[in-house]
Amino acid sequence: MEQDHIISEVRKNREELLSKFDYDLEKLYEYIKAQEKKSGAKLMNFQRKATKSARK
């Protein structure tokens, strides 16, 4: 099966980003929140979406 170059690039970027923070998701989260504050843009939304069963 031929490897998709977009998926390969996403995986490469993910690996580089995670290694930058020693694979610590809390450090990554703090970095993202600092970038949000600096730019004024909302980069991540941690609100849970309602599931179909919760909407009934």
C-alpha positions in Angstrom: 0.0 0.0 0.0 1.3 3.4 -1.0 2.0 5.8 2.0 0.0 9.0 2.0 2.4 12.0 2.1 0.0 14.1 4.0 -0.4 11.5 6.8 3.4 11.1 6.8 3.9 14.8 7.2 1.3 15.0 10.0 3.0 12.1 11.9 6.4 13.7 11.4 5.2 17.0 12.8 3.4 15.4 15.7 6.6 13.5 16.6 8.7 16.7 16.4 6.2 18.6 18.6 5.9 15.9 21.2 9.6 15.4 21.4 10.1 19.1 22.0 8.1 18.7 25.2 9.6 15.4 26.2 6.3 13.6 25.4 4.7 15.4 28.3 1.1 16.4 27.4 0.8 18.8 30.3 3.8 20.8 29.0 2.3 20.8 25.5 -1.0 22.0 26.9 0.7 24.9 28.8 2.7 25.8 25.6 -0.6 25.9 23.6 -2.3 28.0 26.2 0.6 30.5 26.3 0.4 30.8 22.5 -3.3 31.5 22.7 -2.7 34.2 25.2 0.1 35.7 23.2 -1.9 35.7 19.9 -5.4 36.4 21.3 -6.7 33.5 19.1 -8.5 30.5 20.4 -6.3 27.5 19.3 -8.0 24.7 21.3 -11.4 24.1 22.6 -11.7 21.7 25.5 -15.5 21.8 25.9 -17.1 18.5 25.6 -19.6 18.0 22.8 -22.9 16.5 23.6 -23.3 13.0 22.4 -26.4 11.7 20.7 -27.5 9.9 23.8 -27.1 13.0 25.9 -29.2 15.1 23.5 -32.3 12.9 23.9 
